[in-house]
């Protein structure tokens, strides 16, 4: 542990004011050095309040600092501001971070959506990317995307009572308004999944508008602000359990029970093509099966789906 991490851990454990003297004794450094570390932590946004008696780490139900995440704290990498947690997660993954490492940001300056769109990422939203290393064939990774959406929708339904539904492949809608988007990236090694980075943007207390007129936030739906940390913790718990006992049949069954795409006329846009038809089913890899105008059927593995 670095001196800063040690200071945070001691303040976190104490839950109360800790004197500069006690910190300097426990770290074996001078009080001036303690003060310098505290000053730098405060400058990076850590809510430590100095007083004549010492230092106090204030708690906030909505904060996303790693030490607030209990069992997950060693896996959580917090960024006050970052271009995109997709880049942070990729850098961590390439340095061989452990399974279920998470990059989470207070805000993103270049948040990315699917098909090279931007993802508005102002303060108040939940923006994170989780790195997973599932032991599954590459063809099954489409199902992992569906699974991430199921687990997030499920917890939004049970924790917050919102009628979260799924639009293929992994958008979460309430009515016809988008509450959450998921973007995933994959790197393979020797025909196996090296890592899959699942980036999730959930509109919580932010007010997405400019880039996303059809978006909605949890705060707007519920009429009150919602703490984000409980959502992220519950997602990590559920998704971790899901991946450790991954069952494709259950994923498809659960996705079907929450989806609002099947039975509708849709237009699917990929980076290279566009196809239109009626969504009739999902295949065993999570691809969407379309019935085209001439009656033939075609599976689409990836793309953006527009309901008509
Ligand atoms: C979409 O619906 O187009 C996908 C949106 C994904 C947004 C999230 S926010 C966290 C992560 N970082 C990004 O830059 N994008 C994803």
Boltz pocket constraint, residues with backbone or C-beta under 6 A from the ligand:
constraints:
  - pocket:
      binder: B
      contacts: [[A, 83], [A, 84], [A, 85], [A, 86], [A, 108], [A, 110], [A, 111], [A, 112], [A, 113], [A, 114], [A, 115], [A, 117], [A, 119], [A, 126], [A, 127], [A, 128], [A, 129], [A, 171], [A, 180], [A, 181], [A, 182], [A, 183], [A, 199], [A, 200], [A, 201], [A, 202]]
      max_distance: 6.0
